[in-house]
Every structure is written in structure tokens, then in C-alpha cells.
Amino acid sequence: MPAAAAEPTHPAADRIELVEVLAALGHPVRLEIVRKLAAGEEAFCGEVVPDLPRSSVTHHLRTLRESGVIYQRPQGRKLFLALRREDLEHRFPGLLELVLACRSRPLDSECDEQPL
């Protein structure tokens, strides 16, 4: 009998590191996934992941999960995703809202929000 797939591991909330979160959010594909999950509801992977090769999707989701940005929950053959909004807010207050408020612009542009 084949072994069951292991449940994905997620860092504990107090182990989420800022440098890893920023690195994960620094890629446009991963940032778009986070934006789609920002509504707050758990979503099926196919609803939020852009049309990319499976290996790319796997890489981006693993990066987001291992950095503590998302939860992944397998259910049968489907994979459900959820943003770890509360954990991120507790660990780094205001960071997620700031990142979500920024639009994709050239590197010399500023966010829509004014600095504090």
C-alpha cells in the first residue's frame, strides 16, 4: 500500500521571520496569489493560482507556505489555500495591509499609501 502524502508543514506563528515573508511577497506571482486570498475565505488552489506550469505553482505555494504567509490544506485531490492574516498581523502589525495597498509599479514608484 503506498504511503499517504504527508501533510504540509507550516511554521508556528512565533517562528515567522520578516525576511522570509518579504522574500516570499517580493515575487509578482506570489504577491498576486496573496492578493487573491486577501478576501479572507479559504480558496481552492485552481481559483487563485495563475495559469503556470505545475512545477512553478508548486514552488510558489511552497515558498508562501514555508515563509508563513499561507496555510495549505489538502482535501482529497484538491488543495485549499488561506492567507495567514491574523498570524502576520500579530507578528508584523500593518505589514500585510501595506503590501496589499501597493500596486505593481516601476521600482522608483511609491505605494498608494503615504508613509507613516
ChimeraX commands (.cxc) that place a marker at each C-alpha (Angstrom):
marker #1 position 0.00,0.00,0.00 radius 0.5
marker #1 position 1.52,3.39,-0.96 radius 0.5
marker #1 position 2.23,5.82,1.84 radius 0.5
marker #1 position -0.17,8.72,2.22 radius 0.5
marker #1 position 1.13,12.11,1.23 radius 0.5
marker #1 position 2.48,13.99,4.22 radius 0.5
marker #1 position 0.51,16.96,5.48 radius 0.5
marker #1 position 2.26,20.20,4.55 radius 0.5
marker #1 position 4.21,21.77,7.39 radius 0.5
marker #1 position 3.65,25.37,8.42 radius 0.5
marker #1 position 5.84,27.46,10.72 radius 0.5
marker #1 position 4.38,28.33,14.09 radius 0.5
marker #1 position 3.19,31.95,14.23 radius 0.5
marker #1 position 6.04,32.94,16.56 radius 0.5
marker #1 position 8.57,31.43,14.12 radius 0.5
marker #1 position 7.53,33.51,11.10 radius 0.5
marker #1 position 10.51,35.63,10.08 radius 0.5
marker #1 position 10.22,39.04,8.42 radius 0.5
marker #1 position 13.00,38.43,5.90 radius 0.5
marker #1 position 11.28,35.24,4.67 radius 0.5
marker #1 position 7.87,36.92,4.42 radius 0.5
marker #1 position 9.32,39.83,2.45 radius 0.5
marker #1 position 11.22,37.47,0.14 radius 0.5
marker #1 position 8.04,35.47,-0.49 radius 0.5
marker #1 position 5.98,38.59,-1.17 radius 0.5
marker #1 position 8.69,40.04,-3.40 radius 0.5
marker #1 position 7.75,37.88,-6.40 radius 0.5
marker #1 position 4.87,39.15,-8.59 radius 0.5
marker #1 position 3.20,35.73,-8.92 radius 0.5
marker #1 position 3.25,35.12,-5.17 radius 0.5
marker #1 position 2.03,38.64,-4.47 radius 0.5
marker #1 position -0.89,38.07,-6.85 radius 0.5
marker #1 position -1.78,34.83,-5.05 radius 0.5
marker #1 position -1.77,36.71,-1.73 radius 0.5
marker #1 position -3.95,39.47,-3.18 radius 0.5
marker #1 position -6.49,36.90,-4.35 radius 0.5
marker #1 position -6.53,35.30,-0.88 radius 0.5
marker #1 position -6.86,38.67,0.87 radius 0.5
marker #1 position -10.68,38.48,0.79 radius 0.5
marker #1 position -10.30,36.15,3.75 radius 0.5
marker #1 position -12.03,32.99,2.56 radius 0.5
marker #1 position -10.23,29.72,2.02 radius 0.5
marker #1 position -9.98,29.08,-1.72 radius 0.5
marker #1 position -9.28,26.12,-3.97 radius 0.5
marker #1 position -5.81,26.32,-5.49 radius 0.5
marker #1 position -7.21,26.42,-9.04 radius 0.5
marker #1 position -9.17,29.58,-8.20 radius 0.5
marker #1 position -6.17,31.67,-7.15 radius 0.5
marker #1 position -3.09,30.34,-8.88 radius 0.5
marker #1 position -2.30,31.79,-12.30 radius 0.5
marker #1 position -2.05,29.50,-15.30 radius 0.5
marker #1 position 1.52,28.31,-14.78 radius 0.5
marker #1 position 3.35,25.01,-15.15 radius 0.5
marker #1 position 2.68,22.72,-12.20 radius 0.5
marker #1 position 6.33,22.85,-11.08 radius 0.5
marker #1 position 6.15,26.66,-10.87 radius 0.5
marker #1 position 2.89,26.55,-8.92 radius 0.5
marker #1 position 4.39,24.02,-6.51 radius 0.5
marker #1 position 7.44,26.23,-5.99 radius 0.5
marker #1 position 5.44,29.41,-5.37 radius 0.5
marker #1 position 2.99,27.76,-2.97 radius 0.5
marker #1 position 5.81,26.06,-1.05 radius 0.5
marker #1 position 7.62,29.40,-0.72 radius 0.5
marker #1 position 4.47,31.11,0.60 radius 0.5
marker #1 position 3.72,28.24,3.00 radius 0.5
marker #1 position 7.26,27.84,4.35 radius 0.5
marker #1 position 7.56,31.58,4.92 radius 0.5
marker #1 position 4.33,31.57,6.95 radius 0.5
marker #1 position 2.24,33.65,4.54 radius 0.5
marker #1 position -0.36,30.97,3.69 radius 0.5
marker #1 position -1.87,27.76,5.02 radius 0.5
marker #1 position -2.29,24.84,2.65 radius 0.5
marker #1 position -4.90,22.20,3.37 radius 0.5
marker #1 position -5.18,19.15,1.16 radius 0.5
marker #1 position -8.62,17.62,0.83 radius 0.5
marker #1 position -8.74,14.59,-1.41 radius 0.5
marker #1 position -7.17,15.60,-4.70 radius 0.5
marker #1 position -7.72,19.32,-4.08 radius 0.5
marker #1 position -5.52,21.80,-2.28 radius 0.5
marker #1 position -7.10,24.66,-0.37 radius 0.5
marker #1 position -5.24,27.87,0.47 radius 0.5
marker #1 position -5.78,30.54,3.10 radius 0.5
marker #1 position -3.88,33.69,3.98 radius 0.5
marker #1 position -2.42,33.70,7.50 radius 0.5
marker #1 position -3.66,37.25,8.01 radius 0.5
marker #1 position -4.04,37.08,11.81 radius 0.5
marker #1 position -0.62,35.49,12.33 radius 0.5
marker #1 position 1.07,38.03,10.07 radius 0.5
marker #1 position -0.75,40.95,11.70 radius 0.5
marker #1 position 0.19,39.74,15.17 radius 0.5
marker #1 position 3.83,39.24,14.18 radius 0.5
marker #1 position 4.27,42.31,11.94 radius 0.5
marker #1 position 1.44,44.81,12.56 radius 0.5
marker #1 position 0.42,46.69,9.43 radius 0.5
marker #1 position 2.81,44.90,7.07 radius 0.5
marker #1 position 0.24,42.92,5.13 radius 0.5
marker #1 position -2.07,45.90,4.67 radius 0.5
marker #1 position 0.84,48.00,3.44 radius 0.5
marker #1 position 1.92,45.33,0.97 radius 0.5
marker #1 position -1.64,44.86,-0.28 radius 0.5
marker #1 position -2.07,48.63,-0.70 radius 0.5
marker #1 position 0.95,48.83,-3.00 radius 0.5
marker #1 position 0.34,48.44,-6.70 radius 0.5
marker #1 position 2.77,46.91,-9.15 radius 0.5
marker #1 position 4.75,49.85,-10.44 radius 0.5
marker #1 position 8.30,50.53,-11.58 radius 0.5
marker #1 position 10.89,50.31,-8.81 radius 0.5
marker #1 position 11.14,54.10,-8.41 radius 0.5
marker #1 position 7.39,54.45,-7.75 radius 0.5
marker #1 position 5.75,54.72,-4.35 radius 0.5
marker #1 position 2.77,52.95,-2.84 radius 0.5
marker #1 position -0.74,54.39,-2.93 radius 0.5
marker #1 position -0.40,54.92,0.81 radius 0.5
marker #1 position 1.61,57.75,2.31 radius 0.5
marker #1 position 4.43,56.75,4.69 radius 0.5
marker #1 position 3.64,56.89,8.39 radius 0.5
marker link #1:1,2 radius 0.2
marker link #1:2,3 radius 0.2
marker link #1:3,4 radius 0.2
marker link #1:4,5 radius 0.2
marker link #1:5,6 radius 0.2
marker link #1:6,7 radius 0.2
marker link #1:7,8 radius 0.2
marker link #1:8,9 radius 0.2
marker link #1:9,10 radius 0.2
marker link #1:10,11 radius 0.2
marker link #1:11,12 radius 0.2
marker link #1:12,13 radius 0.2
marker link #1:13,14 radius 0.2
marker link #1:14,15 radius 0.2
marker link #1:15,16 radius 0.2
marker link #1:16,17 radius 0.2
marker link #1:17,18 radius 0.2
marker link #1:18,19 radius 0.2
marker link #1:19,20 radius 0.2
marker link #1:20,21 radius 0.2
marker link #1:21,22 radius 0.2
marker link #1:22,23 radius 0.2
marker link #1:23,24 radius 0.2
marker link #1:24,25 radius 0.2
marker link #1:25,26 radius 0.2
marker link #1:26,27 radius 0.2
marker link #1:27,28 radius 0.2
marker link #1:28,29 radius 0.2
marker link #1:29,30 radius 0.2
marker link #1:30,31 radius 0.2
marker link #1:31,32 radius 0.2
marker link #1:32,33 radius 0.2
marker link #1:33,34 radius 0.2
marker link #1:34,35 radius 0.2
marker link #1:35,36 radius 0.2
marker link #1:36,37 radius 0.2
marker link #1:37,38 radius 0.2
marker link #1:38,39 radius 0.2
marker link #1:39,40 radius 0.2
marker link #1:40,41 radius 0.2
marker link #1:41,42 radius 0.2
marker link #1:42,43 radius 0.2
marker link #1:43,44 radius 0.2
marker link #1:44,45 radius 0.2
marker link #1:45,46 radius 0.2
marker link #1:46,47 radius 0.2
marker link #1:47,48 radius 0.2
marker link #1:48,49 radius 0.2
marker link #1:49,50 radius 0.2
marker link #1:50,51 radius 0.2
marker link #1:51,52 radius 0.2
marker link #1:52,53 radius 0.2
marker link #1:53,54 radius 0.2
marker link #1:54,55 radius 0.2
marker link #1:55,56 radius 0.2
marker link #1:56,57 radius 0.2
marker link #1:57,58 radius 0.2
marker link #1:58,59 radius 0.2
marker link #1:59,60 radius 0.2
marker link #1:60,61 radius 0.2
marker link #1:61,62 radius 0.2
marker link #1:62,63 radius 0.2
marker link #1:63,64 radius 0.2
marker link #1:64,65 radius 0.2
marker link #1:65,66 radius 0.2
marker link #1:66,67 radius 0.2
marker link #1:67,68 radius 0.2
marker link #1:68,69 radius 0.2
marker link #1:69,70 radius 0.2
marker link #1:70,71 radius 0.2
marker link #1:71,72 radius 0.2
marker link #1:72,73 radius 0.2
marker link #1:73,74 radius 0.2
marker link #1:74,75 radius 0.2
marker link #1:75,76 radius 0.2
marker link #1:76,77 radius 0.2
marker link #1:77,78 radius 0.2
marker link #1:78,79 radius 0.2
marker link #1:79,80 radius 0.2
marker link #1:80,81 radius 0.2
marker link #1:81,82 radius 0.2
marker link #1:82,83 radius 0.2
marker link #1:83,84 radius 0.2
marker link #1:84,85 radius 0.2
marker link #1:85,86 radius 0.2
marker link #1:86,87 radius 0.2
marker link #1:87,88 radius 0.2
marker link #1:88,89 radius 0.2
marker link #1:89,90 radius 0.2
marker link #1:90,91 radius 0.2
marker link #1:91,92 radius 0.2
marker link #1:92,93 radius 0.2
marker link #1:93,94 radius 0.2
marker link #1:94,95 radius 0.2
marker link #1:95,96 radius 0.2
marker link #1:96,97 radius 0.2
marker link #1:97,98 radius 0.2
marker link #1:98,99 radius 0.2
marker link #1:99,100 radius 0.2
marker link #1:100,101 radius 0.2
marker link #1:101,102 radius 0.2
marker link #1:102,103 radius 0.2
marker link #1:103,104 radius 0.2
marker link #1:104,105 radius 0.2
marker link #1:105,106 radius 0.2
marker link #1:106,107 radius 0.2
marker link #1:107,108 radius 0.2
marker link #1:108,109 radius 0.2
marker link #1:109,110 radius 0.2
marker link #1:110,111 radius 0.2
marker link #1:111,112 radius 0.2
marker link #1:112,113 radius 0.2
marker link #1:113,114 radius 0.2
marker link #1:114,115 radius 0.2
marker link #1:115,116 radius 0.2
view
